[in-house]
Amino acid sequence: MAAARVAEQRHRAQVTGSSPLSGVSYRGSQELELLQPVPCVTDDVVGSLVERYATLDPAAREGLRALLTMDDLYTLLHFARRAAALSLRSRNHELVRRGVFALSIVDRGRIDWRDLSWASAIDAYVVQKLDGDALGAFMEAAEAATPATAEVLERFGRNPPSDLAEWGYREVETSSGTGLVRSEGAHYASSADLLMIAAALSAGLSDNHWELGEPTTGTTLPKVWLRYKPPKNLDKLLDSFNGCVSLRGVPSAEMPEASAQMMLVWIGEAPDAKTAERVAGAAGPGSGSSFAGFGVAANKLFAVIISRSFIKGRPSFESQSSLARFRPALTAALRGGQMGR
């Protein structure tokens, strides 16, 4: 990314003219998530640019690409990922093929090149699953791309992944249809629908200061956040979970020192109610800890919430007492998850 930023600065110094995507970006958890994506106006605006790009000659395509900023390139990458997720839900293979062609506009030298590979992997998986022609879609896009970007597209066209696990995602079924969710690869065999609980929790925890992002499955709960009353066999307890998901809180721009604030939430299923209670009881700061946090449990389910400033010298927005306002929402989400089983 550091190299990409240097390339972006050098590029911007040589370009005049405004970007056709100026002021266009995906905002809010609903537009950024892939688990339960819903079409939005930004999709239409970016999709129109992709269609326009497809009609241009090579010189005009390069001219359009040059006007795009690094932020615009990341908007295109997210459009491609959303196209894949929306296509899985609607079984519309033409939509994901448009997402693949959006990748041809991206200048690999002005982004973290790994992000292009991640988006390509997701699109290649979905195209191959829906119509079995990843090679055709990606080779068409490669012909309209820069040589560096074309190299990535050709690779995924020839070798689309058969499983998204190696790319940190899982395909899941939700109450509203198929979706994609991030996965860190840890054991995940919960009998409770932790993603449903996460969705309920997101609605319950959102306030004027925080909004929870999309969940990540297959996560682990670091014991550094369990300092209040940690049991002696804590490592063994943490290894016994049936599954765990995590969510990250996004601070409001109006929050004091917003860029320094973080909120983390874990929702998990323990093998039994006693283990869940012991984990929840251990959550929170110990003597001298610089974070706020606590846990709650309901039968085998538990939730842990942590908040702190991650920059030295910047005060944390949440204190132990102010964070407690979220206890009812955590408890309600877990109890609702028990009822929904």
Secondary structure per residue as TSV (DSSP state, phi and psi in degrees):
chain	resnum	aa	ss	phi	psi
A	1	M	-	360.0	-36.7
A	2	A	H	-60.9	-42.6
A	3	A	H	-66.0	-36.5
A	4	A	H	-65.6	-39.1
A	5	R	H	-66.1	-38.2
A	6	V	H	-63.9	-44.2
A	7	A	H	-62.8	-38.2
A	8	E	H	-64.4	-44.3
A	9	Q	H	-61.8	-42.7
A	10	R	H	-64.5	-41.5
A	11	H	H	-65.6	-45.7
A	12	R	H	-63.8	-29.2
A	13	A	T	-69.6	-17.0
A	14	Q	T	-106.2	-0.6
A	15	V	-	-115.2	136.8
A	16	T	-	-120.3	149.7
A	17	G	S	113.6	158.9
A	18	S	-	-97.6	152.3
A	19	S	-	-75.1	139.4
A	20	P	T	-69.1	-10.4
A	21	L	T	-110.2	19.5
A	22	S	T	-58.7	126.5
A	23	G	T	80.4	1.5
A	24	V	-	-102.4	123.1
A	25	S	-	-160.9	162.7
A	26	Y	-	-87.0	132.2
A	27	R	-	-132.6	149.6
A	28	G	H	79.9	156.1
A	29	S	H	-62.3	-34.9
A	30	Q	H	-66.1	-35.0
A	31	E	H	-83.6	-20.6
A	32	L	H	-94.2	-20.4
A	33	E	-	-84.1	156.9
A	34	L	S	-113.4	-5.2
A	35	L	S	-72.1	-48.1
A	36	Q	S	-133.5	64.8
A	37	P	-	-70.5	144.9
A	38	V	-	-127.4	132.8
A	39	P	-	-53.5	144.1
A	40	C	-	-139.6	171.3
A	41	V	H	-61.4	-36.9
A	42	T	H	-60.5	-36.8
A	43	D	H	-57.6	-43.1
A	44	D	H	-65.2	-42.3
A	45	V	H	-65.7	-47.4
A	46	V	H	-68.2	-39.6
A	47	G	H	-60.6	-37.4
A	48	S	H	-64.8	-38.1
A	49	L	H	-64.6	-41.5
A	50	V	H	-61.8	-43.6
A	51	E	H	-64.3	-39.0
A	52	R	H	-64.7	-43.6
A	53	Y	H	-58.7	-38.0
A	54	A	H	-64.6	-24.6
A	55	T	H	-88.8	-8.4
A	56	L	S	-85.0	157.9
A	57	D	-	-80.7	167.3
A	58	P	H	-53.2	-42.5
A	59	A	H	-65.4	-42.1
A	60	A	H	-68.1	-35.0
A	61	R	H	-62.9	-43.3
A	62	E	H	-64.7	-37.0
A	63	G	H	-64.2	-41.7
A	64	L	H	-66.1	-44.5
A	65	R	H	-59.3	-38.9
A	66	A	H	-63.1	-28.8
A	67	L	H	-76.2	-18.5
A	68	L	-	-77.0	138.6
A	69	T	-	-87.3	171.7
A	70	M	H	-58.2	-42.4
A	71	D	H	-59.9	-38.5
A	72	D	H	-63.8	-39.3
A	73	L	H	-63.7	-37.0
A	74	Y	H	-72.6	-29.4
A	75	T	H	-63.7	-40.8
A	76	L	H	-64.0	-40.6
A	77	L	H	-63.1	-40.3
A	78	H	H	-71.6	-35.0
A	79	F	H	-57.6	-43.0
A	80	A	H	-63.6	-41.5
A	81	R	H	-67.5	-41.0
A	82	R	H	-64.8	-38.0
A	83	A	H	-59.9	-39.0
A	84	A	H	-65.7	-46.6
A	85	A	H	-65.7	-42.7
A	86	L	H	-66.0	-34.4
A	87	S	H	-68.4	-39.1
A	88	L	H	-58.9	-38.4
A	89	R	H	-73.9	-39.6
A	90	S	H	-97.7	-11.7
A	91	R	T	60.3	31.9
A	92	N	-	-98.5	96.8
A	93	H	H	-70.0	-21.1
A	94	E	H	-67.1	-31.6
A	95	L	H	-66.7	-45.7
A	96	V	H	-69.6	-30.7
A	97	R	H	-65.5	-32.6
A	98	R	H	-66.8	-37.5
A	99	G	H	-62.6	-40.3
A	100	V	H	-60.9	-44.1
A	101	F	H	-67.2	-29.0
A	102	A	H	-60.7	-32.0
A	103	L	H	-64.8	-25.3
A	104	S	T	-68.7	-17.9
A	105	I	T	-81.8	-20.0
A	106	V	-	-72.7	133.6
A	107	D	-	-90.8	105.9
A	108	R	G	-59.9	-27.5
A	109	G	G	-73.1	-15.9
A	110	R	G	-110.0	18.7
A	111	I	S	-137.5	170.0
A	112	D	-	-68.9	113.7
A	113	W	H	-56.8	-25.3
A	114	R	H	-66.1	-29.4
A	115	D	H	-66.6	-32.5
A	116	L	H	-66.8	-39.4
A	117	S	H	-65.3	-40.8
A	118	W	H	-63.1	-46.6
A	119	A	H	-64.2	-39.6
A	120	S	H	-64.1	-40.2
A	121	A	H	-62.2	-44.9
A	122	I	H	-63.4	-46.0
A	123	D	H	-65.6	-41.3
A	124	A	H	-63.6	-40.6
A	125	Y	H	-60.0	-46.3
A	126	V	H	-71.1	-42.6
A	127	V	H	-59.6	-47.0
A	128	Q	H	-63.0	-37.0
A	129	K	H	-70.2	-38.2
A	130	L	H	-83.4	-41.9
A	131	D	H	-133.3	2.5
A	132	G	S	67.3	19.0
A	133	D	-	-128.6	53.1
A	134	A	H	-62.2	-36.9
A	135	L	H	-60.2	-46.9
A	136	G	H	-62.8	-45.4
A	137	A	H	-65.1	-42.1
A	138	F	H	-77.6	-32.5
A	139	M	H	-70.0	-36.0
A	140	E	H	-62.7	-42.7
A	141	A	H	-67.6	-37.8
A	142	A	H	-62.1	-33.2
A	143	E	T	-66.2	-21.0
A	144	A	T	-103.4	7.1
A	145	A	S	-106.0	168.4
A	146	T	-	-68.6	159.3
A	147	P	H	-55.8	-41.0
A	148	A	H	-66.3	-41.6
A	149	T	H	-70.4	-39.3
A	150	A	H	-59.8	-35.3
A	151	E	H	-60.4	-41.8
A	152	V	H	-68.4	-45.5
A	153	L	H	-63.0	-41.8
A	154	E	H	-63.1	-38.2
A	155	R	H	-62.8	-43.6
A	156	F	H	-77.5	-26.2
A	157	G	H	-65.9	-39.3
A	158	R	H	-79.0	-28.8
A	159	N	S	-134.0	69.0
A	160	P	-	-66.8	140.5
A	161	P	-	-67.4	141.8
A	162	S	S	-91.7	-11.4
A	163	D	-	-145.1	130.2
A	164	L	G	-81.1	-4.9
A	165	A	G	-58.4	-38.5
A	166	E	G	-68.8	-13.3
A	167	W	G	-108.5	15.1
A	168	G	T	78.1	23.4
A	169	Y	E	-133.2	158.5
A	170	R	E	-130.9	144.2
A	171	E	E	-89.7	126.4
A	172	V	E	-132.2	158.0
A	173	E	E	-102.1	127.1
A	174	T	E	-115.0	176.3
A	175	S	T	-63.8	-21.0
A	176	S	T	-106.7	5.8
A	177	G	E	129.2	-173.4
A	178	T	E	-72.4	144.7
A	179	G	E	-148.6	173.9
A	180	L	E	-116.6	139.0
A	181	V	E	-136.1	144.2
A	182	R	E	-66.4	148.7
A	183	S	E	-141.1	134.6
A	184	E	-	-95.2	0.2
A	185	G	-	90.0	-1.2
A	186	A	S	-73.7	165.9
A	187	H	-	-52.7	132.2
A	188	Y	-	-146.2	96.5
A	189	A	-	-142.4	45.7
A	190	S	-	-70.8	138.9
A	191	S	S	-80.6	-20.7
A	192	A	S	-89.4	152.4
A	193	D	-	-83.9	87.6
A	194	L	H	-66.6	-28.2
A	195	L	H	-70.4	-36.3
A	196	M	H	-65.2	-41.3
A	197	I	H	-64.4	-39.9
A	198	A	H	-61.8	-40.1
A	199	A	H	-64.7	-42.5
A	200	A	H	-64.8	-38.2
A	201	L	H	-67.4	-38.9
A	202	S	H	-58.6	-40.9
A	203	A	H	-69.5	-37.1
A	204	G	H	-78.2	-28.9
A	205	L	H	-90.3	-22.4
A	206	S	-	-62.3	131.0
A	207	D	-	-142.7	-159.6
A	208	N	S	-72.7	-9.3
A	209	H	S	-113.8	-28.9
A	210	W	E	-132.4	148.8
A	211	E	E	-137.6	128.1
A	212	L	E	-81.5	136.3
A	213	G	-	-80.9	-171.9
A	214	E	-	-71.6	150.7
A	215	P	-	-74.5	158.3
A	216	T	E	-120.7	127.9
A	217	T	E	-92.5	170.9
A	218	G	S	60.8	37.1
A	219	T	-	-99.9	169.0
A	220	T	-	-118.4	152.9
A	221	L	-	-97.7	108.8
A	222	P	-	-64.5	134.3
A	223	K	G	-72.3	-8.8
A	224	V	G	-62.0	-23.2
A	225	W	G	-91.5	3.6
A	226	L	B	-115.5	67.2
A	227	R	-	-110.3	-3.0
A	228	Y	S	-71.1	-58.3
A	229	K	S	-141.4	66.5
A	230	P	-	-70.9	128.5
A	231	P	-	-71.3	161.2
A	232	K	T	-64.8	-32.7
A	233	N	T	-98.7	38.3
A	234	L	H	-59.7	-42.9
A	235	D	H	-58.7	-41.5
A	236	K	H	-65.5	-39.5
A	237	L	H	-64.2	-43.0
A	238	L	H	-65.7	-29.1
A	239	D	T	-81.2	-7.8
A	240	S	T	-94.5	-2.2
A	241	F	-	-63.1	143.9
A	242	N	S	-75.1	-25.1
A	243	G	E	176.1	157.9
A	244	C	E	-151.6	139.6
A	245	V	E	-123.2	155.7
A	246	S	E	-130.9	154.6
A	247	L	E	-136.3	147.9
A	248	R	E	-113.0	133.0
A	249	G	E	-82.5	134.1
A	250	V	E	-100.5	119.9
A	251	P	E	-76.5	148.3
A	252	S	-	-66.6	145.3
A	253	A	T	-62.8	-24.6
A	254	E	T	-80.6	-9.9
A	255	M	S	-67.4	138.2
A	256	P	T	-56.9	130.5
A	257	E	T	53.9	44.1
A	258	A	G	-54.2	-40.2
A	259	S	G	-67.3	-13.7
A	260	A	G	-101.0	-2.9
A	261	Q	E	-96.7	145.9
A	262	M	E	-142.8	149.0
A	263	M	E	-131.4	135.5
A	264	L	E	-129.3	138.5
A	265	V	E	-131.7	134.1
A	266	W	E	-118.4	138.6
A	267	I	E	-124.9	127.8
A	268	G	E	-144.1	165.2
A	269	E	E	-117.3	120.1
A	270	A	-	-87.7	166.8
A	271	P	S	-68.5	-21.4
A	272	D	S	-156.3	167.7
A	273	A	H	-65.5	-35.6
A	274	K	H	-62.7	-42.4
A	275	T	H	-64.4	-41.9
A	276	A	H	-60.9	-42.1
A	277	E	H	-65.7	-37.8
A	278	R	H	-69.6	-38.3
A	279	V	H	-66.7	-46.4
A	280	A	H	-62.2	-38.5
A	281	G	H	-69.4	-24.1
A	282	A	H	-82.9	-17.9
A	283	A	-	-68.6	138.4
A	284	G	B	125.8	175.0
A	285	P	-	-78.0	148.6
A	286	G	-	-101.3	-165.7
A	287	S	T	-63.9	124.7
A	288	G	T	82.8	2.2
A	289	S	-	-73.1	148.6
A	290	S	-	-108.8	34.2
A	291	F	-	-140.2	164.8
A	292	A	E	-111.9	146.2
A	293	G	E	177.3	161.3
A	294	F	E	-162.7	173.1
A	295	G	E	-134.7	158.0
A	296	V	E	-134.7	158.5
A	297	A	E	-138.5	151.8
A	298	A	E	-146.6	106.1
A	299	N	T	56.4	-123.4
A	300	K	T	-86.0	-6.0
A	301	L	E	-92.5	148.4
A	302	F	E	-142.5	158.1
A	303	A	E	-138.8	139.6
A	304	V	E	-126.8	131.2
A	305	I	E	-122.7	134.3
A	306	I	E	-131.4	140.9
A	307	S	E	-142.4	143.1
A	308	R	E	-168.3	168.0
A	309	S	E	-91.3	135.0
A	310	F	-	-102.9	11.6
A	311	I	S	-116.7	124.4
A	312	K	T	-59.2	134.2
A	313	G	T	90.1	-11.6
A	314	R	S	-97.5	126.6
A	315	P	-	-69.7	146.6
A	316	S	-	-74.4	137.5
A	317	F	S	-69.3	-38.4
A	318	E	-	-96.5	132.7
A	319	S	-	-99.1	172.5
A	320	Q	H	-60.0	-38.4
A	321	S	H	-73.9	-39.1
A	322	S	H	-71.9	-33.2
A	323	L	H	-66.2	-24.8
A	324	A	G	-62.9	-15.5
A	325	R	G	-63.6	-16.9
A	326	F	G	-91.0	-2.8
A	327	R	H	-58.6	-45.6
A	328	P	H	-59.3	-38.8
A	329	A	H	-67.7	-40.2
A	330	L	H	-62.6	-46.8
A	331	T	H	-64.2	-43.2
A	332	A	H	-63.4	-40.7
A	333	A	H	-64.2	-41.0
A	334	L	H	-68.1	-42.2
A	335	R	H	-66.6	-36.8
A	336	G	H	-64.4	-36.0
A	337	G	H	-66.5	-34.7
A	338	Q	H	-67.6	-39.3
A	339	M	H	-69.6	-29.5
A	340	G	T	-82.5	-3.3
A	341	R	-	-75.0	360.0
